[in-house]
């Protein structure tokens, strides 16, 4: 191990802590999903630096890729349904005295 290795690991750990905090503090669900994806990528990099490339590839593909895609699809679907339900409710209430 070289002398920069512990410093790099410290920055990765700090980045993971900051991104983990941001996941809960951000008000936008999409921004939280992006922060979670970035944290997953940092975790994959940490696994790679710890000589576990198979785990790093799995974390990057599943944690950062697939999970983020599923989260964003779910968020978009829920937001569209909420907007559609709100529009239907306001149009149905408009005809009643």
C-alpha positions in Angstrom: 0.0 0.0 0.0 1.2 3.5 -0.8 1.1 6.5 1.4 -1.9 8.0 -0.4 -4.1 4.9 0.1 -5.4 5.8 3.7 -6.0 9.3 2.5 -8.1 8.1 -0.4 -10.0 5.8 1.8 -10.7 8.6 4.3 -12.1 10.8 1.4 -14.3 7.9 0.2 -15.6 7.4 3.7 -16.3 11.1 4.1 -18.0 11.2 0.8 -20.2 8.2 1.8 -21.2 9.9 5.0 -22.0 13.2 3.3 -24.0 11.5 0.6 -25.8 9.3 3.1 -26.8 12.5 5.0 -28.0 14.1 1.8 -30.2 11.2 0.9 -32.3 12.0 3.9 -32.0 15.8 3.9 -32.8 16.5 0.3 -36.5 17.5 -0.4 -36.6 16.2 -3.9 -37.0 12.5 -4.3 -35.1 12.5 -7.6 -32.2 14.3 -6.0 -32.2 11.7 -3.1 -32.1 8.9 -5.7 -29.1 10.5 -7.4 -27.3 10.9 -4.1 -28.0 7.3 -3.3 -26.6 6.3 -6.7 -23.5 8.4 -6.1 -23.0 6.8 -2.7 -23.3 3.4 -4.3 -20.6 4.3 -6.8 -18.3 5.5 -4.1 -18.9 2.2 -2.3 -18.1 0.3 -5.5 -14.8 2.2 -5.7 -14.0 1.3 -2.1 -14.6 -2.4 -2.8 -12.3 -2.2 -5.9 -9.6 -0.5 -3.8 -9.9 -3.3 -1.2 -9.2 -5.9 -4.0 -12.7 -7.2 -4.4 -13.4 -6.4 -8.1 -16.3 -8.9 -8.3 -18.1 -7.2 -5.5 -17.3 -3.8 -6.9 -18.8 -4.7 -10.3 -22.0 -6.1 -8.6 -22.3 -3.0 -6.5 -21.9 -0.7 -9.4 -24.3 -2.5 -11.7 -27.0 -3.4 -9.2 -26.6 -0.7 -6.6 -25.9 2.3 -8.8 -27.5 1.1 -12.0 -30.5 -1.1 -11.5 -31.7 0.3 -8.2 -31.4 3.9 -9.3 -33.4 3.1 -12.5 -36.1 1.4 -10.5 -36.3 4.2 -8.0 -36.5 6.9 -10.6 -39.2 4.9 -12.5 -41.2 4.5 -9.4 -40.9 8.2 -8.4 -41.9 9.3 -11.9 -44.9 6.9 -11.9 -46.2 8.1 -8.5 -45.8 11.8 -9.4 -47.7 11.3 -12.7 -50.5 9.4 -11.0 -50.7 12.0 -8.2 -51.0 14.8 -10.9 -53.6 12.8 -12.8 -55.7 12.1 -9.6 -55.4 15.8 -8.7 -56.6 16.9 -12.1 -59.5 14.4 -12.0 -60.5 15.5 -8.6 -60.5 19.2 -9.5 -62.5 18.6 -12.7 -65.1 16.5 -10.8 -65.5 19.1 -8.1 -65.9 22.0 -10.6 -69.3 20.8 -11.8 -70.8 20.6 -8.3 -72.4 23.7 -6.6 
